[in-house]
């Protein structure tokens, strides 16, 4: 397998990580930051699932007609991580709503300005 | 394609567009997981990434406004830092085993044991379920508690407030009565709920389990709320009952552990639950998955109720 096709998934993950991180750092809007954080998070998910894939394997559900399965462990970890992720995102969104209520803005610069 | 969508997300100034793109991104992710044989993960991502998560963001947008200011630093600086980081990451991947390599170190550690032994030890065809609910039941308990805690956190931040006679969101839904959408949703929602139950109780044999079922069920209820209003849906599933159920699910999970403890085994050791080890495992997995499903579904619905009650940013009182 060539270098390109063998590592393409990881490079895509790297790109997504950077985009996510870029949004978190660059954008001042709190909601946008959360979206960026979620992208960052899914990049990690994609990385785990890519690592778990076995060429020629099938979904890890035991059946007599298959002998090669993909690695089930990353699936378990990511499955729960997704649900935990939405739970924490919801918590963050709730915080954003409260920040809006007390500062009247969700832009980082405005909030910092008011704190001075 | 994921990268393209992510780039558009980074560029768009309109947060509404951002969130809708994010939903598409979630759906793409789910398809990708499907291709990678991770069917259980794909289920969850489809319901969460494409459904619940963008929806919560949209509701939040209603309170915080939809347009944002431009970024803070010059693009060149960000681009430079990005290029350096990206170079490092790509350099790091050069040492990674090739994609799909069956001999990669990850596949040599515990995974072969799970794949080869779980059929005998746990007796459940879906390996993901047996790892999730049996081998790593402690982890899963921890995760359910985290979800429950997040639910409590959201409630303490946004809960309380006055219970209005008519919610703002209901007024909007009633004013723009979408007849076609309502009829279609009436046809769609029973199968969604039924499918969630199937995923819940068939998770031992096919892809599925408590987490997936919980989010799918919640997505069904949320869909119903969007078309018929909070008031109507709360007559069926009241907010109080959701709160109680969220706690009950965690309790159910924990109690399974206590039962096996009382029977003289380790915490969450399902062999204690029945004389036949496989029956014990089956029973244990079924009950804790039920606990997981109840908690996840109720916490997700609770999130939605709480956010929807604060729709328009009026209810944010402490």
Interface residues (C-beta under 8 A of the other chain):
Chain A: X1 X3 X5 X6 X7 X8 X9 X10 X11 X12 X14 X15 X16 X17 X18 X19 X20 X21 X22 X23 X25 X26 X27 X28 X29 X30 X31 X32 X34 X35 X36 X38 X39 X42 X45 X46 X49 X50 X51 X52 X53 X54 X55 X56 X57 X58 X59 X60 X61 X62 X63 X68 X69 X70 X71 X72 X73 X74 X75 X76 X78 X79 X80 X82 X83 X84 X85 X86 X87 X88 X89 X90 X91 X93 X94 X95 X96 X97 X98 X100 X101 X106 X107 X108 X109
Chain B: X2 X3 X6 X7 X9 X10 X15 X18 X19 X22 X25 X26 X29 X32 X33 X36 X37 X38 X39 X40 X41 X44 X45 X48 X49 X52 X53 X56 X57 X60 X61 X63 X64 X65 X68 X69 X71 X72 X73 X78 X82 X85 X86 X89 X90 X93 X94 X96 X98 X99 X100 X101 X102 X104 X106 X107 X110 X111 X114 X115 X118 X119 X125 X126 X127 X128 X131 X132 X136 X139 X140 X143 X146 X147 X150 X151 X153 X154 X157 X158 X205 X206 X207 X209 X211 X212 X214 X215 X296 X299 X300 X303 X306 X307 X310 X313 X316
